Amino acid sequence: MARGKGSKARNKASTALSRNGDPGAASPQGSDLQTAFATAISALQSGELKHAAIQFGFCYVAAEIALPHQEPEMQINLRQYLWQCALYRAACLATFEGKEEREEALKCLRHCIQIAEALDDTEKLVEALGLVASLQARMGLAKDALIEIDRLSALAQEHSLRDSEQMALVHKGTALTALGRHTEALEALTRAVTMGAEAGDTRAEGNACIELAKACSAGGDRPGGLRAARRALQLAESEESFERVQFVQKQVQSELAYVVD
């Protein structure tokens, strides 16, 4: 499990520097920050997740210390750098099953929310809220996850972010399933499947189908779970990615094993 999640974290690392600019331009200590960040990215790409998490933590603390001493424009750059560091540290820590690591990952993601709010960056805020909700659900904190999901959904609707609205419905369905609120979960997930299909987003529709399959099974509808699981697998196969097919098969293996009388 850790290897799969680590692979996702490494995929994120490949666009870290190009997406948000050069962190070395953020402050007089920029060259040191840039070197430290590059070291952390290298460790992440190599799968050395514990070392990467430590290094991203070092980067975060160094930038946080430098922040009050910068001009306003440089503070914006540093906050973007802080957001990256907190996000990637969380991604590393969340790959581990320990309670301490996951709580620290959650703390990092909350820092991401605060930084996104300070930057008034809706895109970053939506991403952080979604990651918090997902991690809370994995930690068994479904009620807390619903609070973040409601905020995510409201932001997505306010800014007409259809992909984020669909993602919020998937998270909502997952959390409601965990709470045993099956009727509400099925409603949210069915809508998420429809939105993904209407957008022509195979991955989004597939992710919704995975959670719909689980929700159906949890509510006692095994045939419904099988139908949703088969659709998720069909979508995965259409992506022509062996890794994606393996992932989906693992996620819905119990639903696919159901034999119709």
C-alpha positions in Angstrom: 0.0 0.0 0.0 2.8 2.4 0.9 4.4 1.8 -2.4 1.3 2.8 -4.4 0.7 5.9 -2.4 4.4 6.8 -2.6 4.1 6.5 -6.4 1.3 9.1 -6.4 3.4 11.4 -4.2 6.4 11.0 -6.6 4.2 11.9 -9.5 3.2 15.2 -7.8 6.9 16.0 -7.3 7.7 16.1 -11.0 5.7 19.4 -11.5 6.5 21.0 -8.2 9.1 23.5 -9.3 7.7 24.4 -12.7 4.1 24.9 -11.4 4.9 27.5 -8.8 8.1 29.0 -9.9 11.6 29.1 -8.5 11.5 28.9 -4.6 15.0 30.3 -4.6 13.7 33.7 -5.7 11.7 34.0 -2.5 14.2 35.5 -0.2 17.9 36.5 0.4 18.3 32.9 1.7 16.8 31.7 -1.6 19.7 29.6 -2.8 19.7 27.7 0.5 15.9 27.2 0.3 16.2 26.1 -3.3 18.9 23.6 -2.5 17.0 22.1 0.4 13.8 21.9 -1.6 15.6 20.2 -4.5 17.0 17.7 -2.1 13.6 16.9 -0.7 12.1 16.5 -4.2 14.9 14.1 -5.1 14.3 12.0 -2.0 10.6 12.0 -2.8 11.2 10.9 -6.4 13.5 8.1 -5.1 10.9 6.8 -2.7 12.8 7.8 0.4 9.6 9.2 1.9 10.7 9.5 5.6 13.8 11.4 4.5 11.8 13.6 2.2 9.2 14.4 4.9 12.0 15.5 7.2 13.6 17.6 4.5 10.3 19.3 3.6 9.8 20.1 7.3 13.2 21.7 7.4 12.3 23.8 4.3 9.1 24.9 5.9 10.7 26.0 9.1 13.4 27.9 7.3 10.9 29.7 5.1 8.6 30.5 8.0 11.5 32.1 9.9 12.4 34.2 6.9 8.8 35.3 6.1 8.4 38.3 8.5 11.6 39.9 7.3 10.6 40.1 3.6 8.9 42.7 1.4 5.2 42.1 0.6 5.9 40.7 -2.8 8.6 38.4 -1.5 6.2 37.2 1.3 3.7 36.1 -1.4 6.5 34.0 -3.0 7.5 32.5 0.4 3.9 31.6 1.2 3.7 29.7 -2.1 6.9 27.9 -1.1 5.5 27.2 2.3 2.3 25.7 0.7 4.4 23.4 -1.4 6.5 22.2 1.5 3.5 21.5 3.7 1.7 19.8 0.9 4.6 17.4 0.0 5.4 16.7 3.6 1.8 15.7 4.1 1.9 13.5 1.0 5.0 11.7 2.4 3.6 11.2 5.9 0.2 10.1 4.7 1.8 7.0 3.0 2.4 5.5 6.4 -0.2 3.8 8.5 0.9 5.1 11.9 -1.4 7.4 13.8 1.4 9.9 14.6 2.4 10.2 11.0 -1.2 10.7 9.8 -1.9 13.3 12.5 1.2 15.2 11.4 0.1 14.9 7.8 -3.3 16.4 8.8 -1.6 19.2 10.6 0.5 20.0 7.5 -2.7 20.1 5.3 -4.3 22.5 7.8 -1.3 24.7 7.3 -1.9 24.5 3.5 -5.5 25.7 4.1 -4.3 28.7 6.2 -1.6 29.6 3.6 -4.1 29.3 0.7 -6.5 31.6 2.6 -3.7 34.1 3.2 -2.9 34.0 -0.5 -6.6 34.2 -1.4 -5.9 31.3 -3.8 -9.1 29.4 -4.4 -7.4 26.6 -6.4 -4.9 25.9 -3.6 -7.7 26.1 -1.0 -9.9 23.7 -2.8 -7.1 21.2 -3.2 -6.1 21.4 0.4 -9.7 21.0 1.6 -10.2 17.9 -0.6 -7.0 16.3 0.8 -7.9 17.0 4.4 -11.4 15.4 3.9 -9.8 12.4 2.2 -7.3 11.9 4.9 -9.8 12.4 7.7 -12.0 9.7 6.1 -9.0 7.3 6.1 -8.4 8.1 9.7 -12.0 7.3 10.7 -12.9 10.9 11.2 -15.9 10.9 8.9 -17.9 13.6 10.8 -15.0 16.0 10.7 -14.5 15.2 7.0 -18.1 16.2 6.2 -17.4 19.7 7.6 -14.5 20.2 5.2 -16.5 18.7 2.4 -19.3 21.1 2.9 -16.9 24.0 2.7 -15.2 22.5 -0.4 -18.6 22.0 -2.1 -19.7 25.6 -1.3 -16.4 27.0 -2.7 -16.7 24.9 -5.8 -20.2 26.0 -6.5 -19.4 29.7 -5.8 -16.5 29.6 -8.3 -18.2 27.2 -10.8 -15.5 24.6 -10.3 -17.4 21.6 -11.6 -14.5 19.1 -11.2 -14.1 20.2 -7.6 -17.8 19.9 -7.0 -17.8 16.4 -8.4 -14.8 15.5 -6.2 -16.6 16.9 -3.1 -19.5 14.6 -3.9 -17.2 11.6 -4.0 -15.7 12.6 -0.6 -19.1 13.2 0.8 -20.4 9.8 -0.3 -17.3 8.1 1.2 -17.8 9.8 4.5 -21.5 9.1 4.6 -20.9 5.5 3.9 -18.5 5.3 6.8 -21.3 6.8 9.0 -23.8 4.3 7.8 -25.9 6.9 6.1 -26.3 4.7 3.0 -29.2 6.4 1.3 -27.5 9.8 1.4 -24.2 8.3 0.3 -25.8 6.6 -2.7 -27.5 9.9 -3.7 -24.2 11.8 -3.6 -22.2 9.2 -5.4 -24.8 8.6 -8.1 -24.7 12.3 -8.8 -20.9 12.2 -8.8 -20.9 9.4 -11.4 -23.3 11.4 -13.6 -21.2 14.6 -13.4 -18.0 12.7 -14.2 -19.7 11.0 -17.2 -21.2 14.3 -18.4 -17.8 16.0 -18.3 -16.2 13.1 -20.2 -13.7 12.7 -17.3 -13.0 8.9 -17.3 -10.9 9.1 -14.1 -13.4 11.2 -12.2 -16.3 8.9 -13.2 -14.2 5.8 -12.3 -13.3 7.1 -8.9 -17.0 7.8 -8.2 -17.9 4.3 -9.4 -15.4 2.8 -7.0 -16.9 4.5 -4.0 -20.5 3.8 -5.3 -19.6 0.1 -5.5 -18.4 0.2 -1.9 -21.5 2.2 -0.7 -23.9 -0.3 -2.4 -22.2 -3.2 -0.8 -22.2 -1.5 2.6 -25.9 -0.9 2.3 -26.6 -4.5 1.3 -27.1 -4.0 -2.4 -24.5 -6.5 -3.7 -25.8 -6.5 -7.3 -25.6 -2.7 -7.4 -22.1 -3.0 -6.0 -21.1 -5.4 -8.8 -22.5 -3.2 -11.5 -20.6 -0.1 -10.2 -17.4 -2.2 -9.8 -17.7 -3.5 -13.4 -18.2 0.1 -14.7 -15.2 1.3 -12.7 -13.1 -1.5 -14.2 -14.4 -0.8 -17.7 -13.4 2.8 -17.4 -10.0 1.8 -16.1 -9.4 -0.5 -19.0 -10.3 2.4 -21.4 -7.4 4.4 -20.0 -5.1 1.7 -21.2 -3.1 1.9 -18.0 -2.2 -1.5 -16.4 -1.4 0.3 -13.1 -4.9 1.9 -13.1 -6.6 -1.4 -13.8 -4.6 -3.0 -11.0 -5.6 -0.2 -8.6 -9.3 -0.5 -9.5 -9.3 -4.3 -9.2 -7.8 -4.0 -5.7 -10.3 -1.3 -4.6 -13.4 -3.3 -5.7 -12.2 -6.9 -5.4 -14.9 -7.9 -3.0 -17.6 -6.4 -5.2 -16.2 -8.1 -8.3 -16.2 -11.4 -6.5 -20.0 -11.3 -6.0 -21.8 -14.1 -8.0 -25.2 -13.2 -9.3 -27.7 -16.0 -8.6 
